[in-house]
Amino acid sequence: MKLEHAVALVSGGASGLGEATVRRLVSGGARVVVADRDAKRGVALAAELGDGVTFVETDVTSAEQVSSAIEAATAVGPLRVAVSCAGVGWAARTINREGEPHALDLFQTVVNVNLIGTFNVLRLAAAAMGKADPTEGGERGVIVNTASVAAYDGQIGQIAYAASKGGVISMTLPAARDLAPVGVRVLTIAPGLMDTPMLGMLPDQARQALVANVVFPRRLGHVDDYALMVEQMIANPYWNGECVRLDGALRMPPK
């Protein structure tokens, strides 16, 4: 799939991994719809990048709002790429030190955004892609979802987050099989410790402690590392139905 003149949708595209992905797709010649709840950042990013970038305020858990974002994309041209970067995290043990159980509503919120929201974007983007004419190679689109190494190495207090991201990984192969008849590939990236705004709030000492578990290169992942992998997945027509760790060989300890 070629980026030049392609139309892409990036959920969670106003900051962090999503913003880096938007910038890389635009640099490759794509026209991009940024779908995010953060209107201030989204509008500013679209204004900075100029023509070819549109912001649509979007909650990925809303069928209506995601449909509106996809309609904005298909108004520009056939939707060829959808990247899901929207997500939330929450730290809580199954039972805490006082013996109280994990709040059910918080678990549901994390799963609703990270897993159901990702599926919501996937299903609606796939339906739009399926209506487009295929490329010379028979492709109609590429969908890239975002999981986490927490799905494999979930730490103490990450049960909701790990469950939600494990679900994203488990969707990858069946989604690729489901969408093969219409020529849509589905891939997932499981990032490790990425230098996003969330980690940026930690003090330097805490950030260095995290880096100690990374094998090589001994650093936090850059958001551009993620965006580069998205670009590579889009470009390689034989890459499908796979989840790839992007973590510098990190294996997270229990805590």
C-alpha positions as CSV (number, residue, x, y, z in Angstrom):
1,M,0.0,0.0,0.0
2,K,1.5,3.3,-1.0
3,L,1.1,6.3,1.3
4,E,1.2,9.0,-1.4
5,H,-2.3,10.4,-2.0
6,A,-3.8,7.7,0.4
7,V,-6.4,8.8,2.9
8,A,-5.8,7.7,6.5
9,L,-7.6,7.9,9.8
10,V,-5.6,8.0,13.1
11,S,-7.6,7.7,16.3
12,G,-5.9,9.2,19.3
13,G,-4.0,11.2,16.7
14,A,-3.6,14.5,18.6
15,S,-0.7,13.4,20.9
16,G,1.9,10.8,21.6
17,L,2.0,7.8,19.4
18,G,-0.9,9.0,17.3
19,E,0.6,12.4,16.7
20,A,3.9,10.9,15.6
21,T,2.0,8.6,13.2
22,V,0.0,11.5,11.7
23,R,3.2,13.4,11.1
24,R,4.9,10.5,9.4
25,L,1.9,9.6,7.2
26,V,1.7,13.3,6.1
27,S,5.4,13.3,5.3
28,G,4.8,10.3,3.2
29,G,2.2,12.1,1.1
30,A,-1.0,10.9,2.8
31,R,-4.1,12.9,3.6
32,V,-5.0,12.3,7.3
33,V,-8.1,12.7,9.5
34,V,-7.1,13.1,13.1
35,A,-9.8,11.6,15.4
36,D,-9.3,12.5,19.0
37,R,-11.2,13.7,22.1
38,D,-8.7,16.5,22.7
39,A,-10.1,19.3,20.4
40,K,-7.5,21.9,21.5
41,R,-4.5,19.7,20.5
42,G,-6.3,18.3,17.4
43,V,-7.2,21.7,16.0
44,A,-3.7,22.9,16.6
45,L,-2.1,19.9,14.9
46,A,-4.3,20.2,11.9
47,A,-3.6,23.9,11.6
48,E,0.2,23.3,11.9
49,L,0.3,20.6,9.2
50,G,-2.1,22.4,6.9
51,D,-3.9,21.2,3.8
52,G,-4.5,17.5,3.8
53,V,-5.1,17.2,7.6
54,T,-8.5,17.4,9.1
55,F,-9.4,17.1,12.8
56,V,-12.7,15.5,13.9
57,E,-13.5,15.4,17.6
58,T,-14.1,11.7,18.3
59,D,-14.7,9.4,21.2
60,V,-13.7,6.0,19.9
61,T,-16.4,4.3,22.0
62,S,-19.1,6.2,20.1
63,A,-20.4,4.5,16.9
64,E,-21.8,7.8,15.7
65,Q,-18.6,9.8,16.3
66,V,-16.3,7.3,14.7
67,S,-18.7,7.1,11.7
68,S,-18.5,10.9,11.4
69,A,-14.7,10.7,11.4
70,I,-14.7,8.1,8.7
71,E,-17.2,10.1,6.6
72,A,-14.8,13.0,6.8
73,A,-12.0,10.7,5.5
74,T,-14.1,9.2,2.7
75,A,-15.2,12.7,1.6
76,V,-11.5,13.3,0.7
77,G,-11.0,9.9,-1.1
78,P,-11.0,6.2,-0.6
79,L,-10.0,5.3,3.0
80,R,-6.9,3.1,2.8
81,V,-5.3,3.3,6.3
82,A,-6.7,3.3,9.8
83,V,-4.4,3.4,12.9
84,S,-5.9,3.1,16.4
85,C,-3.8,4.8,19.0
86,A,-6.5,6.0,21.4
87,G,-6.2,4.4,24.8
88,V,-6.3,4.9,28.6
89,G,-4.6,3.3,31.5
90,W,-5.5,2.6,35.1
91,A,-3.4,1.1,38.0
92,A,-5.3,-1.0,40.5
93,R,-4.8,-4.5,42.0
94,T,-7.5,-7.2,41.8
95,I,-7.8,-6.7,45.5
96,N,-5.9,-4.0,47.3
97,R,-3.9,-4.1,50.5
98,E,-7.0,-3.5,52.5
99,G,-8.7,-6.5,50.8
100,E,-11.1,-4.4,48.7
101,P,-11.8,-5.5,45.2
102,H,-10.9,-3.7,42.0
103,A,-13.6,-1.2,41.0
104,L,-15.7,-2.8,38.3
105,D,-16.6,0.4,36.6
106,L,-12.9,1.3,36.2
107,F,-12.2,-2.1,34.7
108,Q,-15.1,-1.6,32.3
109,T,-13.9,1.9,31.3
110,V,-10.4,0.7,30.4
111,V,-11.8,-2.3,28.3
112,N,-14.4,-0.1,26.7
113,V,-11.9,2.4,25.4
114,N,-8.9,0.2,24.7
115,L,-10.6,-2.9,23.3
116,I,-14.1,-2.0,22.3
117,G,-13.1,1.4,21.0
118,T,-10.4,-0.3,18.9
119,F,-12.9,-2.7,17.5
120,N,-15.3,0.1,16.8
121,V,-12.7,1.8,14.7
122,L,-11.7,-1.4,13.0
123,R,-15.2,-2.5,12.0
124,L,-16.3,0.9,10.7
125,A,-13.0,1.5,8.9
126,A,-13.1,-2.0,7.3
127,A,-16.6,-1.4,6.0
128,A,-15.5,1.8,4.4
129,M,-12.4,0.2,2.9
130,G,-14.4,-2.6,1.5
131,K,-16.3,-0.2,-0.7
132,A,-13.2,1.1,-2.4
133,D,-11.6,-0.1,-5.6
134,P,-8.6,-2.4,-5.0
135,T,-5.1,-1.4,-5.8
136,E,-3.1,-3.3,-8.5
137,G,-2.0,-5.7,-5.8
138,G,-5.6,-6.4,-4.8
139,E,-5.4,-4.4,-1.5
140,R,-8.2,-2.1,-0.3
141,G,-6.7,-1.1,3.0
142,V,-4.5,-1.6,6.1
143,I,-5.6,-1.4,9.7
144,V,-3.0,-1.1,12.4
145,N,-4.0,-1.4,16.1
146,T,-2.1,-0.7,19.2
147,A,-1.7,-3.2,22.0
148,S,1.1,-3.2,24.7
149,V,3.8,-5.5,26.1
150,A,1.6,-5.5,29.2
151,A,-0.6,-8.0,27.3
152,Y,2.3,-10.4,27.7
153,D,4.1,-9.2,30.8
154,G,1.3,-7.5,32.8
155,Q,2.6,-6.0,36.0
156,I,1.0,-5.8,39.4
157,G,-1.8,-3.3,39.1
158,Q,-2.2,-3.7,35.4
159,I,-4.9,-6.2,35.2
160,A,-7.5,-4.0,33.5
161,Y,-4.9,-2.6,31.0
162,A,-3.4,-6.0,30.3
163,A,-6.8,-7.5,29.7
164,S,-7.8,-4.8,27.3
165,K,-4.6,-4.9,25.3
166,G,-4.6,-8.8,25.3
167,G,-8.0,-8.5,23.6
168,V,-6.6,-6.3,20.9
169,I,-3.9,-8.8,20.2
170,S,-6.4,-11.7,20.1
171,M,-8.5,-9.8,17.5
172,T,-5.6,-9.5,15.1
173,L,-5.7,-12.9,13.4
174,P,-9.5,-13.4,13.2
175,A,-9.9,-9.8,11.9
176,A,-7.2,-10.5,9.2
177,R,-9.1,-13.7,8.2
178,D,-12.4,-12.0,8.2
179,L,-11.2,-9.1,6.0
180,A,-9.1,-11.1,3.6
181,P,-12.0,-11.4,1.1
182,V,-12.1,-7.6,0.7
183,G,-8.3,-7.2,0.6
184,V,-7.8,-5.5,4.0
185,R,-4.8,-6.4,6.1
186,V,-4.8,-6.2,9.9
187,L,-1.7,-5.8,12.1
188,T,-1.0,-4.9,15.7
189,I,1.9,-3.2,17.4
190,A,2.7,-4.0,21.1
191,P,4.9,-1.1,22.3
192,G,7.0,-1.3,25.3
193,L,8.1,1.7,27.4
194,M,7.5,4.6,25.0
195,D,8.4,8.2,25.8
196,T,4.9,9.6,25.6
197,P,3.4,12.5,27.5
198,M,2.1,10.1,30.1
199,L,5.6,8.9,30.9
200,G,6.9,12.4,30.6
201,M,5.1,13.3,33.8
202,L,7.3,11.0,35.8
203,P,10.4,12.3,37.6
204,D,13.8,11.5,36.0
205,Q,14.6,8.9,38.6
206,A,11.5,7.0,37.9
207,R,12.1,7.1,34.1
208,Q,15.7,5.8,34.6
209,A,14.4,3.0,36.7
210,L,12.1,1.9,33.8
211,V,14.9,2.1,31.3
212,A,17.0,-0.3,33.4
213,N,14.8,-3.3,32.2
214,V,15.3,-2.5,28.5
215,V,17.9,-4.7,26.9
216,F,19.0,-2.7,23.8
217,P,18.9,0.1,22.9
218,R,18.9,1.1,26.6
219,R,16.4,3.9,26.3
220,L,12.7,4.6,26.3
221,G,11.1,4.0,22.9
222,H,10.6,7.1,20.8
223,V,7.2,7.9,19.4
224,D,8.9,8.0,16.0
225,D,9.9,4.4,16.5
226,Y,6.3,3.5,16.6
227,A,5.4,5.7,13.6
228,L,8.1,4.1,11.6
229,M,6.8,0.6,12.2
230,V,3.3,1.8,11.2
231,E,4.8,3.1,7.9
232,Q,6.7,-0.2,7.4
233,M,3.5,-2.3,8.0
234,I,1.6,-0.2,5.5
235,A,4.3,-0.6,2.9
236,N,4.8,-4.4,3.2
237,P,2.0,-6.1,1.3
238,Y,2.8,-9.6,2.8
239,W,2.6,-8.5,6.4
240,N,-0.7,-9.5,7.8
241,G,-2.4,-11.0,10.8
242,E,0.5,-10.4,13.1
243,C,1.3,-8.7,16.4
244,V,4.8,-7.3,16.8
245,R,6.5,-6.2,20.0
246,L,8.3,-2.9,19.8
247,D,10.2,-2.9,23.1
248,G,14.1,-3.1,22.8
249,A,13.8,-6.8,24.1
250,L,12.1,-5.5,27.3
251,R,10.5,-8.1,29.5
252,M,8.7,-6.4,32.4
253,P,9.2,-7.6,35.9
254,P,6.2,-8.1,38.3
255,K,6.5,-4.5,39.5
